[in-house]
């Protein structure tokens, strides 16, 4: 409920960082989250002033608790 249906990985990472109250190691966070299979990459991107950002959505809509990095 804190993210839109489609979101960028940077938005997801920022939300996690805000919830935890500390910065995250970006490379490890991305690698571990994608390895868990909780996100699925969508075929389209969001355009902006920089490089287009890949969009993601949750693989399933059930609540899932994970031990944080």
C-alpha positions as CSV (number, residue, x, y, z in Angstrom):
1,X,0.0,0.0,0.0
2,X,3.0,2.3,0.3
3,X,4.0,2.0,-3.4
4,X,2.0,2.4,-6.5
5,X,1.2,-0.8,-8.5
6,X,4.2,-0.1,-10.8
7,X,7.3,1.4,-9.3
8,X,11.0,1.8,-10.0
9,X,13.6,-0.1,-8.0
10,X,14.9,3.2,-6.7
11,X,11.5,4.0,-5.3
12,X,11.4,0.6,-3.6
13,X,14.9,1.1,-2.2
14,X,14.1,4.5,-0.9
15,X,11.0,3.2,0.9
16,X,13.0,0.4,2.6
17,X,15.6,2.9,3.7
18,X,13.0,5.2,5.2
19,X,11.3,2.4,7.0
20,X,14.6,1.1,8.4
21,X,15.9,4.6,9.2
22,X,19.3,4.0,7.7
23,X,21.0,3.9,4.3
24,X,21.3,0.6,2.5
25,X,24.2,-0.9,0.6
26,X,22.6,-0.5,-2.9
27,X,24.4,-3.3,-4.7
28,X,23.7,-5.9,-2.0
29,X,20.1,-4.8,-1.5
30,X,19.3,-5.1,-5.2
31,X,21.0,-8.5,-5.5
32,X,19.3,-9.9,-2.5
33,X,15.8,-8.6,-3.2
34,X,15.9,-9.8,-6.8
35,X,17.2,-13.2,-5.7
36,X,14.2,-13.6,-3.4
37,X,11.8,-13.4,-6.3
38,X,9.5,-11.0,-4.6
39,X,9.6,-8.5,-7.5
40,X,8.9,-9.0,-11.2
41,X,10.3,-6.8,-13.8
42,X,7.7,-5.3,-16.2
43,X,8.2,-5.0,-19.9
44,X,7.9,-1.2,-20.0
45,X,9.9,1.7,-18.5
46,X,9.3,5.1,-17.0
47,X,10.9,8.0,-18.9
48,X,12.4,11.0,-17.2
49,X,15.2,13.5,-17.6
50,X,17.8,10.7,-17.4
51,X,18.0,7.1,-18.5
52,X,14.6,5.3,-18.6
53,X,13.9,3.4,-15.4
54,X,12.7,-0.2,-15.4
55,X,9.4,-0.7,-13.7
56,X,8.6,-3.5,-11.2
57,X,5.6,-4.9,-9.4
58,X,5.3,-7.4,-6.6
59,X,5.3,-11.0,-7.8
60,X,2.4,-11.8,-5.4
61,X,0.2,-9.6,-3.3
62,X,0.4,-11.5,0.0
63,X,2.2,-9.9,3.0
64,X,5.7,-11.3,3.4
65,X,8.1,-10.8,6.3
66,X,11.8,-10.9,5.4
67,X,14.8,-10.6,7.6
68,X,16.3,-7.3,6.6
69,X,19.8,-6.9,5.2
